[in-house]
Amino acid sequence: MNQKLSFYTDRIHAFKKQTSVLQKQNRNLSFLRLFSAIGAFVFFYGFLSYSALIANAVAITLVFSLIYFVRKYNRNSKNIKRLHALIEINENEINCLQTRHSTLFYDGEEYLKPNHSYASDLDIFGQHSLFQLINRSVTKTGNNTLASWLEKPSPNQEISKRQEAVKELAKKIDWRQNIVQYGFANNLKNDDPGFVIEWGKKPSPFHGKKVLQIAVTIMPLLSLGALVYSFIGSQAPITIMILASIGIHYYNFRKVSRAHEQTSKRGEMLKTYSYIIEQFEKENWNSEKLNELKSKLGSNDRLTSKKIQQLSKLIELLDQRLNVMVQILLNLLFFYELHILFRIDKWKQNYGTEIEKWFDAISEIEAISSLANLSFNHEEWAFPKISDKHFELDVKEAGHPLIDEKARVNNDYQLNGPGTVHIVTGSNMAGKSTFLRTVGVNVVMALAGAPVCAQEMTVSNVEINTSMRIKDSIEENESSFYAELKRIQQVIEKVNRKEKTLLLLDEILRGTNSKDKHTGSRALIKQLVKHDAVAMVATHDLELSILEEELPGQVENRFFDIKIDGDQLYFDYKVQKGFCKTFNAPILMKKMGIDLEILKEA
């Protein structure tokens, strides 16, 4: 981590140095602009009495100098803004390395669904979540795609492709951060791509208007002839053409205005996104996934960025309809705006249905870039092997990615099935729940195509199902016990359907009495084994450990131990084979002020 902290610190210093140079240049340029502006007037009038030619030459030179200085100043200001954004981005990376969460990017709170099979229990979305650690997307579509990758496992082939793409993109930090700063500068996070996608799919108001298209093609020629004839003959033909043109303009005025408004807004958004597309198209990628995305953006041997540039130019031409001179000279008789709108309609016919693919490609690029940033920041993390077997889990030095590496304790662990249940026992605060989450989060990352917080990992492609944080619901008049039963019902249904799933269950049936809890837990574990399920069950119920003897090879015990020295507790957070024999509840209760000795009084 120290190496990465130094890396980002050096980048910040370099960007600040560049900023300082540009700011100094701008201070000088401010003086030169003022000198050029004032000097143009002063020297013009000063030399005018001697020579008009010299006066004009000096004034023109200073005016052109002013234009140059203004442009240079604006370019520098734009670069200063870009450098400030890059400084903020790198400061965020330092903060993320130190605190395990980013404050600059969206935390994904909207994706937190209460009934999701694992998102809430494993802290996938929201504050201090896995999404907040990983996410570096600057568009809504990028956020959506990354969230979808973390919400469900991807096919094995797709995971393999993403891993190679992540490895390639991890090396391109300048490219990645340039896209991020551009996204912030243009506030892309608030854009709704559906706004443009639907526009691309729908025909324009003038689509299929063949008669009108023929009319606006022929009438300009007739108007030109009538205009020429008006100088040598009668003015009646040009009058007729003007009246006919006014009628057509009047009839289509609202449609033209509406089409102009709709097209301008969508075109501006596409133009903004075209920069990301252009930067991606410029690169020569090696990985299969990135080349697939590049192909997705291109069609008919024409770059997507060029297609969008064509639309942007048409929109710029259409914007000229608001110019009075254009209305008088070009639009009245020659139907300038309708010609442009028909050309835009043709553009939509050719490329409108491709817009959705463009946004999909951008969103995947951003999601891969987010995973690449994670890989770059944690080069010691491994890319897992995805096993075709069911079930296989083998990790070495696995830790929780949201725990700082200085405090994190890593574990080796194996769980092979199907029909295998590990019962995990241990004292309070010994690390049972954190270990279950460690396994779960790393499996989620592995099946999204990300590196995992481990030295090595092999895992099967499974869906994770958890029952860990169960809350009651006042709105639904539902107790926590009933809520847990509903969650367990969902788990049982999946197990009965023989779905490939990994179950992570923490203190099941905690909302009832000890006897019923033990009876229900025992029955559930046997049911899971019977249906070839794979599960990790954390519990304080030591009697469940007896199931290892009843179901050898199918139920195995694992535990977290503690050491007690007087009233001091020492945790090593290392998972071991066997069951826990040391408990700390009496000591903790005594520390909290519960007098257990009172029970000995008569």
N, C-alpha and C positions, 0 to 999 in steps of 0.2 A: 504493500500500500504506500509506503514511504516514497518508493520510486515514482509512482503515479502522482502523488502529491507534489513532488518536485517537478515533474513534467508539466503539470497544469500551472504551477506557480511560474515556471519559466515562460510559458506561453502568455500568461497575464502580463508579465514584465515586458515581453517583446511587444505586445499589443499596446501597452501604455506608452512605450517608447515611440512607437509609430504615431500614436495619437498626439503625443507632445510635439513631434516634428510637424505634423499637419496643422496643429493649432498655432504654432509659431508662424508657419507659412500664411495662414489665414489672417493673422494679425498684420503681417506685412502687406498682404493682398488688400486688406481693408483700407490701409493707408494709400496704396496705389490706386484703388478704385476712386477714393475721394479726390486724389490728386488728378486723375484722368478726367473725372467729371467736371471739377472746377477749372482745371487747366484748359479744357476744350473751349470754354467760354472766354477765359482770361486771355489766352494766347491768340484766339481768333480776333478778338477786338484789339489786342495789342499790336498784332502784325497787320491788321486790316488797313491802317493808314499808310503803311509802307508798301505792302503788296497783297492784293486779294488772293493771288495764287498761293503764296506762302501761308497766308492765314488759313485758307481752306485746307491746304495739305497738312498743316499742323493739327487743325481741328479734327480732320478725318482720321489722322493717325491716332490721336488721343481717344477718339470715340471707339475705334477698333480695339485699342488697348483696353479700354473700359470693358468692352464686351468680352475680351479674352480673360481679363481679371475676374469678372463676375462668374464666368463659366468655370474657371479654375477654382474659385472660392466655393462654388456650389458642389463641384466634384469632391473637393476636400471635405466639405461639410457632410456629404453623403458617406464618404469613407470613415470619417470620425464617428458617425452614427453607427456604421457597421462594426467598427472596432470596439465601441462601447458595448454593443450587443455581444460580441465575441468574448469580451472581458467578463460580462455577466454570466455567459454560458460556462466559461471555464471556472469561475468562482462557484457556480452551482455544482460542478463536478467535484470540486474539493469538498464542498459541504456534504455532498452525497456520499463520498468516501468516508467522511468522518461521522455522519449521523445516520447513514443507511436509507435516507430518503431525499428526494429532490423537492425543492420548494418552487422551482421555476416552471415545472410542467404539470399538466393535469393529473390528478390522483385517481381518476376513474370511478368516483363515488356513484355516478349514475348507473354503472354496470352492476352494482351490488344488489342482487336479487335475493329476497329472503328465502326462497325455496330452492335455491341452487344447491346442487349435490355436495359442493365443498367450498365455494367461494368465501362464505362468511367465516367458517371455521378455520380456514387456512390463511386468512387476511390477504386475499388476492386483490381486492379493490378497496379504495378509500384511503384515509389518512394512515401513514406508516404501513403501507401495503406493498406487496410485490409489484403491482402495477406502477406505483409511485417510484419504486426503485428503478424499474426498467424503462419506463416511458420517456421517449425523447421526440415524440410526434408533435408537429406544430399545426396539423390539420385535424378536423373532426373525423375525416375518413381514416386517417392514420390511427387515431385513438380507437375507433371502432374495430379496426382490423386487429390491432394488438390485443384488445379485450377479447375478441372472438377466439384468438389463438390460445388465450389463457383459460377460456371457459370450457373448452372441450379438447380432447386429444386429436391430433392430426394423423393422417395416414403415414405409415412408415416411410414410404418413398418421398412424400412431401417433407417430412422431418429431415431426411438425409439431404435433400436439396437446400433446405433452409440453412442447415449447418454449414454447408460449403459457402453459401452466399454470405452468411454472417462472418465467417473467417476472412473472406475477401474484403468485405466492407469495413471490417474492424480496423484494417490498416489505413483506411482513407479518412483520417480524422479531419483533415482540412475540408474535404468534400462534404462530410457529414455536418460539420459545424457551420459551413457556409449555407447549407439548406436550412438549418435551424434558425440562423440569424435572419435569413430572408423571410422565413415564415413569421417570425416575431415582428419584423419591420412592416409587413403587410397585413398583420392581424388575421392570418388565415384560420386561426382556431375557431372563429365565429362564423365562418362560411358554411353554408348548407349546400352540398353538391347536388342534392335532389332538385334544387332550384334550377340548375343548368341542365341536368340529365333529362328532366321532363320536357324542358324547352326543346332539346335536341330531338326527342322522339315525336313531338307533336308537329304537324304540318303548320307552316306559317299562314297568316290570313290571306296571302296571295298565291298560295300553292294551288295549282290546277286552274288558275284563271287565264285560260288560253286566249280568250277573246281580248281581255285587257292587255295581255302581253303582246299580242299582235298589234293592237291599237297603238300602244306606246312605242312600238318599233317602227310602224309606218308613219304615224302622225308627225314625228319630228322631221321626217324627210319632206312631207307635204308642207309643214310649217316653214321649213327653210325655203322651199320653192315659192310659197306664197309671199314670204318676206322679200325675196329678190324681186318677185313680180310687182310688189307694191311700189317699188322705186321706178318702175318703167311702165306700169299700167295701173289697173284698178287696185284699191285697197280692200275691196270686198272680200277676197279670199283669205287674207290674213286676219281680217276681223272675224270671219267665220271660224277660223282655226283657233283664235284666241278664246272665243266664246265656248267652243267645244272643249278646249283644254281646261278652261275654268270649271266647266260642268264635271269633267272627269275628276279634277282635283277636289272639288267640293264633295262629290259623292264618296271619295276614298279618303278624305282628310282624317277622319277619326281612326280608321284602320291603319293608316300610315303612322299617325302619332303613337298609337298603341304598339304597333310593331317596332317602331323606333325605340320606344322606352324599354320594351321587353328585351330587345336584341342588345341594346347598349349595356344594360345591367349584366346580362349573361356573358357578353363578350368581354367585358372588363374583368370579370371573375376568371374566365378562361385565360385571358392574357396574363393575369397574375400567376396562375398555376403553370403556365407554359415555361416559365423560367426553370422550375424544378424539372420539368420534362426535358428541356433543352440540356440542362446540366447532366442529366442521366444519359441522354442519347449521345453525348459527346464522348463518354467513356467507352473504352474497349474492355468489356467484362470477360472473365474467364469461367466463372461458375455457371452451371446450367440454369439455375433459377433466375439469376440476374439477366441472362440472355433471353430467357423466356419472357421476362417482363419487358425487355427492350423490343422483342418481336411483337408483344401485345400492343405496344405503343405505336409501332409502325405498320403500315399497310400500303399496298400499291406503290411500293418503292419510294414513298414520300414520308419524311419525318413528320411526326405529330406536331412538333413545335412550329414547323413551316405551315401546316394546315391552320393552326391557331393564328399565326401571323397574318395569313391571308384574310381570315375573318376580321381581325383587328383593323386591317387596312380598309376593308369594306365599311366597317362601323365608323371609322374616322371620316370616310367620304360621306357616309350618311349623316353624320353630325353637322356637315356643312349646309344641310337643308335649313338650319336655323339662321344662316347668314342671309341677310336681305338681298345682297347682290346676286347670290346664287339663286334665290327664289325668282328674281326678276330676269336674270340673263339665261339661266339654264333650266329652271324648273317649270316656268310658265308654259313654254312651248315645247321643251325637249324632255319633260318628265324625268328629270334627273333623279329624284328620290325613288320613284317607282322602278327605274332601271337598277338602282343599287339594291332595292329590296328583292327584286327577282334574282339578282346574283347571290344574295344572301340565302334565298330559298334554295337555290341550286347547291350552295355549300352545305346546307342542312340535309338535302337529299343524299349528298355524297358522304358526309361525315357525321351527321347528327346522331346516328345510332351508335357511333363509336365512342361518344363522350363518356358513357358509363364505364367502358373498358379503360379509358384514360385515368379516371378517378380511382378505379380499382387498382390499377398498376401503381399509382402514386401512393395509395394507402399501404400496399404491400412493401413498397420501397421504404416507406417510413417505419413500418413495423420491423422490417429486417434491420434497418439502421439503428433502431432502439436496442435490439438484441446485440447488434455489433458493438454498440457503445458499452453494453454490459460486459461483453467478452473482452473488449479493450481494457476496461477498468479492472478486470479480474482475470488476468492472463493465466493465473494458476488454476482457475476453474476448468473442469474437463467437459468435453463434448461427449455425451453418453452414447453407448451402443444400445440400439433398440432391438430387443430379442423378438423373434417370431414365435417363441414358445409361450405357453401360458401355464404356470406363471413363473417368472424369474425376476428377482431383485437382488442385486449384489452391489454394494457400495463400499468404497474405501475412503476414510477420512471425510465423511459427509457431515456438513454443518448447516445451520439455518442461515440463509442469505441475508436476513434482516437483523442478525446479531453481529455486532462489531467483531472483527476477527481477533481482537485482543481478549475479548470476553468469551468468544465462541469456543465450545468444546466439540471436537469432531469425533465421529464414531464409525467403526466398520460394522456392517450389518448384512445379513443374508436372510431372505425369505423366499422359499421355493415351494411351489404348489403344483397343481391345485389341491384343494381340500386341506389347507394348512392354516392353522390359527395360532398366532403368538400371543400369549397372555403376558402382559407387561405389568409387573408390580413394583412398588417402591413407596417410600415415605413421601409426605407432603413436600413440595418444592424440590424433589430429587431429580426432576427432569422428564417425567413420563410424557406429559402432554406436549412439551416442547419437542421431544423426540418424534412423536407421531406427526407433529406439524413439519418437522424437518424432512421426514420421509415424504410426506404429502406434497410439500412445496417443491421439492426437487423433482418429483415425478411430474408435476404440472409443468415445470420449466423444461424438463427433458422432452415431453410430448408436444411442446410448442416449438421446438427447434432451437432452444436456447442452451447455453452452457449451464452446467449445474455446479452448485457449491460443494464440490467433492473432488477427490484426486482421481477416482475412477467410478464409473457407474454403468451397470447393465440393467435394463428394465424392460419388461413387456409392455405392449401398448394396451393400456386398460383405462377404464373410467374410474375415477376416485369417488367414493361415497363416504361421507363422514357423519358422525353424531358426536359433537363435542361441546359446542356452546348452544345450549337449548334455553330459550327464553319463553316466559309466559306472555300471553297477549290479552290485554284488557279489552281491546277493540273486538276481538273474536271470542271473548269470554273463554279463554283456553289456558289451562294451567301448564306449567313447564313439563309436568309428567306426561300430560296428554300430548303436548307438542312433541315430546321425545318419542312417544309411542307411534305417532304419525310418521316421524322420520324413520323409525325402525321398520315400520310397515313398508315404506318405499324401498328400503334396503332389501327386505325379505322378498318383495315382488321381483326385484332385479335378480336376486340369487336364484329364485325359483325358475326364472326364465333363462337361467344359465348364461347370463350376460357376463362378459369379462370385466370384472371390477375388483378394485382393491378397497377393502373396508377399513376405515380408521375410526374406532369406537372408544370413547373416553368416558369412563365411569357411567356405563349404561344403567338405566332405570334408577338413577340417583334420587328420583322424586318420590320413592315409596319406602316402606319399612325394610329393614335389613333382611328379614327372612324372605319376603317376596322378591326383593332385589336379587338375592342369591339364586333363588329358584328360577326366576326369569332369565338371569344371565347364563346360568348353566344350560338351560333348555335352548337358548338362542345359539350359544357356541356349538352345541351338538348339532343343531339344525344347519348351521353354516358348514360344518364339516361334512354332514350328510349330503349336502348339495354342492360339494366341491368348491366352496367359496374360499377366498384368501382374505385374511383379516389380521389386524393388530388390535388387541383389546387391552386398554390400560385400566387398571382397577386397584382398589385397596383391599378387595375381597380375596384374602389369601386362600380360602377354601377352594377357589376356582382353580388354583394351581394343581390340585389333585387330578384334574382332567388329563394332565400329561401322562399319568399312569394308566388311566382308563382308555385313552385314545393315543397310544404311542405312535410317533411318526406323523401324527395329524395335529396334535396340540403340543406346543412347546412353550416352556417358560423362559422369560427374559426379565431382568430386574435392574433397578438402579439402587445402589447402596449408599449409605451415609456412615460417617464416623462420628461418634459422640464422645466428647471429652468434658465431663461435668455437665454444665448447661450450654456448652458450645457445640454447634453442629458444623460438620465439614462435608461438602458435597463434591464428588468428582465428576458427576454427570456422564459417566461411562456405562454403556449398556453391557450387561453380562448375562451368561446363561444361568438359569436357575430361578429361584424365587426369593423375594426379599424377606429377611429375618429381623431387620432392625427398623424401628419406627420412631418417629420424632413428635407425634401428636401431643403426648403428655408434657414434653418440654416446652413446646410452642404454647400450649394452653396455660402453663404456669407463667411463661413470660408475659402473656397477655392479661394476667391477673386472676386466672381461675384457680382457686385454692382446692386442689384435689385431696388434700389432707383432711378436709372437712368431712369426707365420707367415712373416715375412720373413727370419728367422734361418736360416742354412744347416743 
